[in-house]
Amino acid sequence: MEDIYDYIAVDLQSPENAIGQYDRIANAILSLDVFPEKFRVFMEKEDSEIRRMVVDHYSVFYVILDEKVVVTNVLYSAVNLEEKIRGN
């Protein structure tokens, strides 16, 4: 999330858009506490189901562990997502 913020704020020189994007992603992540199963399973990896939630042009990947949501990655959706997730 920090890398996304830094890219938008510094590289694109748009700090206001950076904080807005950060907040939208963070709020979407927080909303997962209500019904985290609402997003489909993107892939299975090492005995866990990795789910994907799309927020604007970003994909939030997470697993549900013992009634807890653990975010594993937040990636720009235009990259090869499966390759990035398998690489972790």
C-alpha positions as CSV (number, residue, x, y, z in Angstrom):
1,M,0.0,0.0,0.0
2,E,2.9,2.4,0.7
3,D,4.4,1.7,-2.7
4,I,1.1,2.5,-4.3
5,Y,0.8,5.7,-2.4
6,D,4.4,6.7,-3.2
7,Y,4.0,6.0,-6.9
8,I,0.9,8.1,-7.2
9,A,2.1,10.9,-4.9
10,V,5.7,11.1,-6.0
11,D,6.1,9.6,-9.5
12,L,2.7,10.9,-10.8
13,Q,3.0,14.0,-8.6
14,S,-0.5,13.7,-7.3
15,P,-0.6,13.5,-3.5
16,E,-4.3,14.2,-3.3
17,N,-5.1,11.3,-5.6
18,A,-2.7,9.1,-3.7
19,I,-4.4,9.6,-0.4
20,G,-7.8,9.1,-2.0
21,Q,-6.7,5.8,-3.6
22,Y,-5.1,4.7,-0.4
23,D,-8.3,5.4,1.6
24,R,-10.5,3.6,-1.0
25,I,-8.4,0.5,-0.8
26,A,-8.1,0.6,3.0
27,N,-11.8,1.1,3.5
28,A,-12.5,-1.8,1.1
29,I,-10.2,-4.0,3.1
30,L,-11.9,-3.0,6.4
31,S,-15.3,-3.9,4.9
32,L,-14.1,-7.5,4.6
33,D,-14.9,-8.0,8.3
34,V,-18.6,-8.3,7.5
35,F,-18.7,-11.0,4.9
36,P,-15.2,-12.0,3.6
37,E,-16.5,-14.9,1.6
38,K,-18.3,-12.6,-0.8
39,F,-15.3,-12.6,-3.2
40,R,-14.5,-15.7,-5.2
41,V,-11.4,-17.8,-4.7
42,F,-8.7,-16.7,-7.1
43,M,-6.4,-19.7,-6.5
44,E,-5.5,-22.3,-4.0
45,K,-2.0,-22.2,-2.6
46,E,-0.4,-24.1,0.3
47,D,-3.6,-25.3,1.9
48,S,-5.2,-21.9,1.7
49,E,-7.7,-20.2,-0.6
50,I,-6.5,-16.9,-1.9
51,R,-9.4,-14.6,-2.7
52,R,-9.4,-11.5,-4.8
53,M,-11.3,-8.2,-4.3
54,V,-11.0,-5.5,-7.0
55,V,-10.8,-1.8,-5.9
56,D,-10.5,0.6,-8.8
57,H,-7.5,-0.7,-10.8
58,Y,-6.0,-2.6,-7.9
59,S,-6.5,-6.2,-6.8
60,V,-6.5,-7.0,-3.1
61,F,-5.6,-10.6,-2.3
62,Y,-6.4,-12.2,1.0
63,V,-6.9,-15.4,2.9
64,I,-9.4,-16.2,5.7
65,L,-7.6,-17.8,8.6
66,D,-9.5,-18.8,11.8
67,E,-12.2,-16.1,11.2
68,K,-9.5,-13.5,10.5
69,V,-8.8,-11.8,7.1
70,V,-5.2,-11.6,6.2
71,V,-4.3,-9.4,3.2
72,T,-1.4,-11.0,1.3
73,N,-1.0,-8.6,-1.6
74,V,-2.3,-5.4,-3.1
75,L,-1.3,-5.2,-6.8
76,Y,-2.0,-3.1,-9.8
77,S,-4.5,-5.2,-11.9
78,A,-2.7,-4.7,-15.2
79,V,0.2,-7.0,-14.2
80,N,0.2,-10.8,-14.5
81,L,-1.6,-11.4,-11.3
82,E,-1.3,-15.1,-11.2
83,E,2.5,-15.0,-11.7
84,K,2.9,-12.4,-9.0
85,I,0.8,-14.4,-6.5
86,R,2.5,-17.7,-7.2
87,G,5.8,-16.0,-6.8
88,N,5.1,-15.2,-3.2
